């Protein structure tokens, strides 16, 4: 596998960091190299947040990249900031529940996922990031759902074990959305 550079961005509280951490932990679980690098806005809560994730079969020499192989954005300010920072033939996933305008990018496959709507339909608006993760996994095939679910269970631990089922449902719902739409990337 070639090195994948992934940018995940949104407002604080949308699960941006958790999304990135799960990818990094999944890489480690599969004996790949990974790097997760968070970046927070100056606000305490509700401000912008993004993280860079690198997944590779080889040693990662630098945590820095300008253009991403895959970009995942949860809100309009993040789209505006990172839309032009993509590689050729990349993937740009966005939260179509909050970004209602038409999104264009000549370098990337652009896919809108109504994350908030799907999460609300599941009865828990907090799992919108897992809906997006499911869509991401369905498109990229970077990790299997089984590996992500194993890592998710470890990440949540005993204190949040009650959230495991709804998170798994959200991942499946995101995967189903992409499958039902007939969109392919990998």
C-alpha positions in Angstrom: 0.0 0.0 0.0 1.3 3.4 -0.9 1.3 6.0 2.0 -2.1 7.6 2.5 -2.3 11.1 3.9 -5.6 11.9 5.4 -7.0 15.3 6.6 -10.0 15.3 8.9 -11.6 18.6 9.8 -14.6 20.1 11.4 -15.9 21.9 14.5 -14.8 20.7 18.0 -17.4 18.2 19.2 -18.0 16.6 15.9 -15.7 13.7 16.6 -12.9 14.8 14.3 -10.1 13.6 16.6 -11.8 10.3 17.4 -12.2 9.7 13.6 -8.5 10.3 13.1 -7.4 8.3 16.1 -9.4 5.3 15.1 -7.6 5.2 11.7 -4.2 5.5 13.4 -5.0 2.8 15.9 -6.4 0.5 13.1 -3.1 0.8 11.2 -1.2 -0.2 14.4 -3.5 -3.1 14.9 -2.6 -4.3 11.4 1.1 -3.8 12.0 1.3 -0.8 9.7 2.9 2.5 10.5 0.7 5.4 11.5 0.8 8.9 12.7 -1.9 11.1 14.1 -1.3 14.8 14.5 -4.1 17.0 16.0 -4.6 20.7 15.5 -7.0 22.8 17.5 -8.3 26.3 16.9 -7.9 28.9 19.7 -11.5 28.5 20.9 -12.1 26.3 24.0 -15.3 24.6 22.7 -17.0 24.7 19.3 -14.0 26.0 17.5 -12.3 24.4 14.6 -10.4 21.2 14.9 -8.5 19.1 12.4 -6.1 16.3 12.4 -3.6 14.8 10.0 -3.3 11.0 9.8 -0.7 9.1 7.8 -1.0 5.4 7.2 1.8 3.5 5.5 3.4 0.1 5.1 6.8 1.8 5.4 8.4 4.0 8.1 6.9 7.5 8.0 9.6 10.1 7.8 7.7 13.3 8.4 4.3 14.2 9.9 4.0 17.1 7.6 2.1 17.1 4.3 0.4 19.8 2.3 -2.0 17.9 0.1 -4.0 14.9 1.3 -4.8 11.6 -0.4 -8.1 11.7 1.4 -9.9 14.7 2.9 -12.9 14.5 5.2 -14.7 17.7 6.2 -17.6 18.0 8.6 -18.4 21.7 8.1 -18.2 24.6 5.6 -15.2 26.4 7.1 -13.2 23.2 6.9 -14.2 22.7 3.3 -13.2 26.2 2.4 -9.8 25.7 4.2 -8.9 22.3 2.8 -10.8 21.9 -0.5 -7.7 23.0 -2.5 -5.2 21.0 -0.5 -5.8 17.6 -2.2 -3.7 15.3 -4.3 -4.6 14.4 -7.9 -7.1 11.5 -7.9 -7.9 12.0 -4.3 -11.1 11.6 -2.3 -13.0 14.5 -0.7 -15.8 13.5 1.7 -18.1 16.1 3.1 -21.0 16.3 5.5 -23.9 17.1 3.2 -26.1 17.8 6.2 -24.2 21.0 7.0 -22.7 21.8 3.6 -25.7 22.4 1.4 -23.9 24.1 -1.5 -22.6 22.2 -4.5 -19.0 21.1 -3.8 -16.6 20.9 -6.7 -13.0 19.8 -7.0 -11.3 18.9 -10.2 -8.6 16.7 -8.5 -10.9 14.6 -6.3 -13.9 12.3 -6.2 -16.3 14.5 -4.2 -18.9 12.6 -2.1 -21.5 14.2 0.2 -22.8 12.1 3.1 -25.8 13.4 5.1 -24.0 12.5 8.4 -26.3 14.5 10.7 -29.5 13.1 9.2 -28.3 9.5 9.3 -27.1 9.9 12.9 -30.4 11.5 13.9 -32.3 8.7 12.2 -30.3 6.3 14.4 -31.4 8.2 17.5 -28.0 9.7 18.4 -26.7 12.8 16.7 -23.3 12.3 18.4 -22.4 9.4 16.1 -22.2 11.5 12.9 -18.5 10.9 12.8 -19.0 7.2 12.8 -21.4 7.5 9.9 -18.7 9.4 8.0 -16.1 6.8 9.0 -18.3 4.0 7.6 -18.7 5.9 4.3 -14.9 6.5 4.3 -14.2 2.8 4.9 -16.7 1.8 2.1 -14.9 4.1 -0.4 -11.3 3.6 0.5 -11.2 0.0 1.8 -8.3 1.2 3.9 -9.5 -1.0 6.8 -12.2 -3.6 7.3 -15.1 -2.9 9.5 -14.0 -5.7 11.8 -10.7 -4.0 12.5 -12.3 -0.7 13.1 -14.9 -2.2 15.4 -12.1 -3.9 17.4 -10.3 -0.7 17.8 -13.5 1.2 18.6 -14.3 -1.2 21.4 -10.8 -0.6 22.9 -11.1 3.1 22.4 -14.4 3.4 24.2 -13.3 1.1 27.0 -15.5 0.0 29.8 -16.6 3.5 30.7 -18.3 4.0 27.3 -19.1 0.4 26.4 -22.8 1.4 26.2 -22.0 3.5 23.2 -20.4 0.6 21.2 -23.6 -0.7 19.5 -24.8 2.7 18.3 -21.4 3.5 17.0 -21.3 0.1 15.1 -24.7 0.9 13.7 -23.5 4.3 12.6 -20.5 2.8 10.8 -22.7 0.3 9.0 -25.2 3.1 8.1 -22.4 5.1 6.5 -21.1 2.0 4.6 -24.7 1.2 3.5 -25.2 4.8 2.2 -22.2 4.5 -0.1 -23.2 1.0 -1.3 -26.8 2.1 -1.9 -25.5 5.1 -3.9 -23.3 2.9 -6.0 -20.3 5.1 -5.5 -16.8 3.5 -5.8 -13.3 4.9 -5.3 -10.8 2.3 -4.2 
